[in-house]
Amino acid sequence: MKYPHRRTAIVARWQSIKPERRPDHQPRYSMTEAALRSGVTIQTLARYERLGLLSNASHAVGPHQFSDLDVDRLRRLRRLMTDLDVNLAAAAIILHMRDQIVELQHDIADLLLREEVDPPY
């Protein structure tokens, strides 16, 4: 790189951003507890699960269990739909796009930490 001090500043900037930590994927909450933690009703939670908006919900063995990731996703859905007046289809698209952006941020941070590529600017 032509300006090594610039590269160091850019890497430091990316490291300071620290993309959102990935919430725990371990199922730990019952349907009732997940609904209470996220601020949605049990019926709403069940509907979102049926529609595939909670892809990490685990119910292979025993009652439905939800992870921190599911609870965060429920909170985001609730906020999009109630506070920002977004319909369910648009909220699902927004969350999908957000998931892709977060994943890309993690990939960029990993690449920069390994110093295999120069920062994009």
trRosetta pair geometry for C-beta under 8 A, 3 or more apart (Angstrom, degrees):
i j d omega theta_ij theta_ji phi_ij phi_ji
1 4 5.9 127 79 -85 105 55
1 6 7.3 -135 150 69 129 100
1 7 4.8 106 78 -52 165 133
1 118 5.6 139 -80 -118 117 130
3 6 3.9 47 108 7 116 118
3 7 6.9 159 96 -16 66 81
4 7 5.4 -51 -152 33 42 114
4 8 6.5 44 151 -21 69 101
5 8 5.6 -49 -151 34 36 114
5 9 6.5 37 151 -19 65 104
6 9 5.7 -55 -151 36 33 111
6 10 6.3 31 152 -19 66 106
7 10 5.7 -56 -146 37 31 110
7 11 6.2 30 156 -17 66 106
7 118 6.6 -79 -119 -142 114 89
7 119 6.6 169 -137 10 68 108
8 11 5.9 -54 -145 38 29 109
8 12 6.2 30 154 -19 63 108
9 12 5.7 -54 -147 37 30 112
9 13 6.3 34 152 -23 64 105
10 13 5.5 -51 -150 32 33 114
10 14 6.5 30 153 -16 65 103
10 119 4.0 -125 138 23 138 167
10 121 6.6 -172 -122 64 138 91
11 14 5.8 -53 -149 37 33 109
11 15 6.2 29 154 -17 65 108
11 112 5.5 173 -127 178 84 115
11 115 7.8 1 -113 -94 142 89
11 119 6.5 -141 -63 -51 63 122
12 15 5.7 -58 -145 40 30 110
12 16 6.2 31 155 -23 65 107
13 16 5.8 -56 -147 34 29 110
13 17 6.8 36 152 -27 62 100
14 17 5.8 -48 -155 22 34 114
14 108 6.7 -121 -152 132 133 106
14 109 6.0 -177 158 -104 107 72
14 112 5.1 37 95 74 153 173
14 119 6.7 -161 -32 -113 135 119
15 18 6.9 25 173 -62 43 75
15 109 7.3 119 -95 -143 52 97
15 112 7.4 -139 -56 113 83 129
15 113 7.5 108 -93 -82 102 89
17 105 7.5 -113 121 -164 128 119
17 109 7.8 -134 74 -86 104 116
18 21 7.7 -7 156 -53 103 78
18 109 7.6 81 -121 -123 36 150
19 102 6.2 136 180 -155 119 69
19 105 3.7 143 -100 127 137 121
19 106 5.3 -122 78 -67 152 63
19 109 5.7 -132 2 -20 113 142
20 102 5.9 -47 48 -134 112 117
20 105 7.7 70 21 85 76 145
22 25 7.6 -14 149 -38 109 96
22 69 7.6 -8 176 -88 75 114
22 106 7.6 29 -52 -90 110 145
23 67 7.0 135 126 136 106 103
23 68 4.1 -140 176 108 113 105
23 69 4.2 164 83 -75 117 66
23 71 7.9 -145 174 54 154 88
23 72 5.3 -172 -38 -5 161 142
24 28 7.5 16 112 -3 129 129
24 67 5.8 -142 106 -174 74 105
24 68 4.4 72 49 23 87 124
24 69 6.9 -140 75 -26 40 86
25 56 6.0 -117 -148 -155 86 136
25 67 5.1 -10 -162 -159 29 168
25 68 7.9 -76 -60 45 23 83
25 69 5.6 7 -98 -4 60 136
26 67 5.7 132 67 -120 33 108
26 68 7.9 31 52 4 72 93
27 56 7.8 -174 -74 147 86 89
27 57 7.6 80 -108 -156 116 39
27 58 4.1 -94 -56 39 149 128
27 65 3.3 79 166 122 124 117
27 66 6.2 75 -140 17 82 5
27 67 5.2 -76 -87 -61 44 80
28 65 6.7 90 -6 -176 13 108
28 66 7.6 -60 53 81 53 49
28 67 6.4 75 13 -116 83 52
28 68 7.4 14 37 -37 120 77
29 33 4.2 -134 -164 94 96 113
29 34 4.3 127 116 -61 128 83
29 37 6.6 -71 -138 9 159 141
29 65 6.7 129 61 -164 41 64
29 66 4.6 -42 69 66 99 89
29 67 7.4 175 19 -79 95 12
29 70 7.7 -146 52 72 117 120
29 71 6.6 65 24 -59 157 120
30 33 4.7 89 50 12 79 102
30 34 6.8 -146 88 -5 37 89
30 63 6.4 7 -134 118 91 132
30 64 7.2 92 -160 82 53 75
30 65 6.9 -43 -94 -107 39 59
30 66 7.7 -2 105 19 8 93
31 34 5.9 -57 -144 39 27 110
31 35 6.3 29 156 -20 63 108
31 42 5.9 71 142 -141 107 97
31 45 6.1 156 -165 108 88 140
31 46 7.1 32 -158 -67 134 87
31 63 7.1 -106 -10 164 102 108
31 64 4.9 56 -59 76 104 121
31 66 7.0 104 -94 -16 45 118
32 35 5.8 -57 -151 35 28 111
32 36 6.4 26 153 -17 64 107
32 42 6.2 -18 -98 -91 60 120
33 36 5.7 -53 -147 38 33 111
33 37 6.2 30 156 -17 67 108
33 66 7.9 -169 81 50 87 110
34 37 5.8 -55 -142 39 29 109
34 38 6.1 11 163 -5 65 115
34 45 6.2 123 103 -142 109 149
34 66 3.8 38 -87 57 149 148
34 70 6.2 -21 -148 111 135 117
34 71 5.5 -133 -146 -86 81 89
34 74 6.8 121 163 -4 96 160
35 38 6.3 -69 -142 46 24 98
35 40 5.5 -98 -146 80 75 71
35 41 6.1 0 -165 170 127 16
35 42 4.7 -64 -63 -78 166 59
35 44 7.5 124 -131 59 105 91
35 45 4.8 -104 -86 -24 95 143
35 74 7.8 -122 -109 179 43 158
36 39 7.8 33 -178 -66 26 35
37 71 4.9 -26 107 -145 125 130
38 45 7.3 121 59 -90 137 112
38 71 5.0 -151 -65 -155 101 69
38 74 3.5 -1 -160 105 156 126
38 75 5.0 -129 -146 -58 80 71
38 78 6.4 154 157 -15 92 137
39 74 7.7 161 47 131 70 103
39 75 6.6 75 28 -111 109 74
39 78 5.4 133 87 159 106 173
40 44 4.3 -112 173 87 111 131
40 45 5.4 137 99 -55 119 83
40 48 7.7 20 139 -8 164 137
40 74 5.5 -115 7 180 131 113
40 77 7.5 3 -65 86 144 110
40 78 5.3 -142 -66 -79 100 121
41 44 4.5 98 55 5 80 102
41 45 7.0 -142 95 -4 44 86
42 45 5.6 -53 -148 37 33 114
42 46 6.3 35 153 -19 66 106
43 46 5.7 -54 -148 37 30 112
43 47 6.4 33 152 -21 64 105
44 47 5.6 -53 -148 35 32 113
44 48 6.4 32 154 -18 66 104
45 48 5.9 -54 -148 36 30 109
45 49 6.4 30 153 -19 63 107
45 54 7.7 24 -168 -27 74 154
45 66 7.9 -66 -170 -66 127 155
45 74 6.5 -4 -108 -120 90 136
46 49 5.6 -55 -149 36 31 113
46 50 6.4 34 152 -20 65 105
47 50 5.7 -54 -149 35 32 112
47 51 6.3 24 154 -13 65 110
48 51 5.8 -60 -146 43 31 109
48 53 4.2 -71 -173 59 87 125
48 54 5.5 76 124 -19 101 105
48 74 6.9 146 77 -108 166 85
48 77 6.5 79 -118 139 144 174
49 52 7.8 51 178 -65 30 20
49 53 7.2 -83 -72 52 26 78
49 54 4.8 -39 -98 47 69 121
49 57 5.2 -9 -128 11 113 168
49 64 7.3 -15 -138 -144 167 146
51 88 7.7 -46 171 166 171 130
51 92 7.7 -105 138 -90 124 139
52 55 6.4 29 -177 -79 72 80
53 73 7.1 173 150 150 88 124
53 77 6.6 66 161 -89 142 147
53 92 5.9 -104 -105 -109 104 99
53 95 7.4 64 -157 70 95 155
54 57 4.4 55 125 -30 113 112
54 66 7.1 -39 -177 -124 139 107
54 70 5.0 50 -153 -136 112 102
54 73 6.3 155 -105 90 75 139
54 74 7.2 11 -87 -62 118 91
56 66 7.7 90 100 -148 90 62
56 67 5.4 -58 132 29 128 123
56 69 5.2 28 50 88 164 125
56 70 5.3 -138 75 -60 105 95
57 64 6.0 -12 179 -162 112 103
57 65 7.4 154 -166 76 64 46
57 66 5.6 -26 -115 -99 81 78
57 70 5.8 92 -74 -109 75 145
58 64 7.4 139 80 -158 45 54
58 65 4.8 -25 71 65 96 97
58 66 7.7 178 27 -80 75 31
58 67 7.6 68 -2 -34 108 96
59 62 7.4 -120 -154 84 60 52
59 63 6.8 -59 -132 155 94 28
59 64 4.2 -29 -86 -99 119 63
59 65 6.7 163 -79 16 61 67
62 65 7.5 43 91 -32 105 109
66 70 4.0 -113 -168 83 98 148
66 71 6.3 114 135 -50 118 79
67 70 5.0 110 52 4 66 98
67 71 7.3 -124 104 -1 42 87
68 71 5.5 -53 -148 37 37 112
68 72 6.3 39 153 -20 68 104
69 72 5.8 -53 -148 36 30 111
69 73 6.3 30 153 -19 63 108
70 73 5.6 -57 -148 37 31 112
70 74 6.3 34 153 -21 65 104
71 74 5.7 -51 -149 34 31 114
71 75 6.6 34 152 -20 63 103
72 75 5.7 -53 -152 34 33 112
72 76 6.5 31 152 -17 65 105
73 76 5.7 -54 -149 36 33 111
73 77 6.4 36 152 -20 66 105
73 95 6.5 73 -149 -155 92 138
74 77 5.6 -53 -147 36 32 113
74 78 6.3 33 155 -20 65 105
75 78 5.7 -54 -148 36 30 112
75 79 6.3 27 155 -17 65 108
76 79 5.8 -56 -146 38 30 109
76 80 6.2 31 156 -19 65 107
76 91 8.0 155 129 -171 82 102
76 95 6.1 123 114 -101 131 107
76 98 7.6 -133 -177 70 155 165
77 80 5.9 -56 -146 37 28 110
77 81 6.1 11 162 -7 65 114
77 91 5.5 90 -137 157 70 135
77 95 6.8 -16 -74 -58 81 143
78 81 6.2 -69 -145 45 24 101
78 82 5.7 -8 172 8 67 117
79 82 6.7 -64 -123 50 21 88
79 83 4.9 -19 -164 24 64 124
79 84 6.7 47 144 -2 69 102
80 83 7.4 -17 -63 52 8 86
80 84 5.3 -45 -149 49 42 121
80 86 4.4 -48 165 48 90 129
80 90 7.7 -158 163 104 124 89
80 91 4.2 137 108 -119 141 106
80 94 6.1 166 -126 70 149 147
80 95 7.6 -108 -19 -49 157 96
81 84 7.5 14 -22 57 10 79
81 85 7.5 37 -174 -118 34 18
81 86 5.8 -86 -89 66 46 74
81 87 7.3 52 -121 -134 88 16
81 88 6.6 20 -100 -79 127 62
81 91 5.5 -31 -58 -61 89 153
82 85 7.7 0 179 -69 13 49
86 90 4.7 -121 -178 94 100 119
86 91 4.9 128 111 -65 117 85
86 94 6.8 -5 168 -7 161 146
87 90 5.1 86 58 16 76 104
87 91 6.9 -140 97 -9 34 92
88 91 5.6 -55 -143 37 30 113
88 92 6.4 34 157 -22 65 103
89 92 5.8 -53 -153 31 30 112
89 93 6.7 27 151 -15 63 105
90 93 5.6 -54 -150 37 35 111
90 94 6.2 38 152 -21 68 105
91 94 5.6 -52 -145 36 32 114
91 95 6.3 31 156 -17 65 106
92 95 5.9 -56 -148 38 29 109
92 96 6.4 31 153 -20 63 107
93 96 5.7 -55 -148 35 31 112
93 97 6.3 30 154 -16 65 106
94 97 5.8 -57 -149 38 29 109
94 98 6.2 32 152 -21 64 108
95 98 5.4 -51 -144 36 33 115
95 99 6.4 40 154 -23 64 101
96 99 5.7 -50 -152 31 31 114
96 100 6.7 30 151 -17 62 104
97 100 5.7 -55 -153 36 35 112
97 101 6.4 35 151 -20 67 104
98 101 5.6 -53 -147 35 33 111
98 102 6.3 33 155 -18 66 105
99 102 5.9 -55 -147 37 29 110
99 103 6.3 29 154 -19 63 108
100 103 5.7 -56 -147 37 31 112
100 104 6.4 31 154 -18 65 106
101 104 5.7 -55 -149 37 31 111
101 105 6.4 35 151 -22 65 103
102 105 5.6 -51 -150 33 33 114
102 106 6.6 34 151 -18 64 102
103 106 5.7 -52 -153 34 33 112
103 107 6.5 34 149 -19 65 105
104 107 5.4 -52 -146 36 36 113
104 108 6.3 36 155 -19 67 103
105 108 5.8 -53 -146 37 31 110
105 109 6.3 30 155 -17 64 107
106 109 5.8 -56 -146 38 30 110
106 110 6.2 31 155 -20 64 107
107 110 5.7 -55 -148 37 29 112
107 111 6.3 28 155 -17 64 107
108 111 5.8 -56 -148 38 30 110
108 112 6.2 26 156 -16 66 108
108 120 7.7 -46 -136 -21 124 115
109 112 5.8 -57 -144 39 29 109
109 113 6.2 30 156 -20 64 107
110 113 5.8 -56 -146 36 28 110
110 114 6.4 18 157 -10 64 108
111 114 5.9 -63 -149 43 30 104
111 116 5.7 -88 -160 51 77 101
111 117 5.2 -8 166 32 120 111
112 115 6.9 28 -177 -78 38 49
112 117 7.5 -66 -80 67 54 81
112 119 6.4 36 -107 -84 116 83
